[in-house]
Amino acid sequence: MTRLTEGDVRHLTADLVAWEQGLRRLTGLSLAELAERACAADAGAAARLRGARIGIIPISAGLGFIPGFSECVAAILRHLGGDAFVTPQADVLGLQYAAEHGAEVVFAADDYRFIALSIRTGACVDNDSATAAGYVAALDAAVPVADQPVLVIGLGPVGRAAARRLVDLGAHVLAAETDRGRARAAAAELNVRLVSLEEGLAACSSVVDAAPAADLISVDWVGERSVVVAPGLPPAATEAARAALGDRYVHEPLAVGVAVMALAAIIGQEFAGRRL
């Protein structure tokens, strides 16, 4: 999980409606419907988020609070129809407050993990895997990936989870990763072909950007069929490339993962990395 900054989350709530409109133009899906697809849930399953009592617990450990983070998570959940609230206390006191005030699901994040936990069922959903599932679902809705080459840039936790899900969907996955140890481990674990970034971009019009590196994809790469889904921060596509892609560039630092996490927790699925 990439630790977001205050700047990353400051404008998320204000831009969410416009971002979702772009998602719908590309995929035909709302954010809630994208979560359903990522969870392989029945159509209409996201209706269970309406009125669901969800507590967001600020966590003080490590580098501490990200200003606005908990409030943004709550706003996204309310956008999905949830009865979401930020606990007035942090840490264990916050968990106690959420439970005593009727939360069926709680969200919490520290420097290493961002999870949704169902108090009712014990289902625990990790943001890395949920985010990967959401972005792959968006790509597959925009340009079906079965029997198609797809480039995954970066084989950290989100990239590996995305590659695994793409393989399960029948894609021919090419992966670019500069860390040799990580690349070898992923190649042994996953059915992917390791390539250089240049080779991967030359072979693929669909890209999952899961790399913590900027300006890897230039505007020269962008064609009529090019699509980039980008859970990674900072964006691997240059500003000019993102402008040329328009709605075919899917990037939102928080809402995709939060939506999938919430629905998976509500319906009792577990998105652990090993399961994706």
Buried (B, 14 or more C-beta within 10 A) or exposed (E): BBBBBEEBBEEBBEEBEEBBEBBBEBBEBBBBBBBBBBBEBEEEBBEBBEEBBBBBBBBEEEEEBBEBBBBBBBBBBBBBBBBBBBBEEBBEEBBEBBBEEEBBBBBBBBEEEBBBBBBEBEBBBBBBBBBBBBBBBBBBBBBEBEEBBBBBBBBBBBBBBBBBBBBEBEBBBBBBBEEEEBBEBBBEEBEBBBBEBEBBBEBBBBBBBBBEBBEBBEBEBBEEEBBBBBBBBBBBBBEBBBEBBEBBBBBBBBBBBBBBBBBBBBBEBBBEBEEB
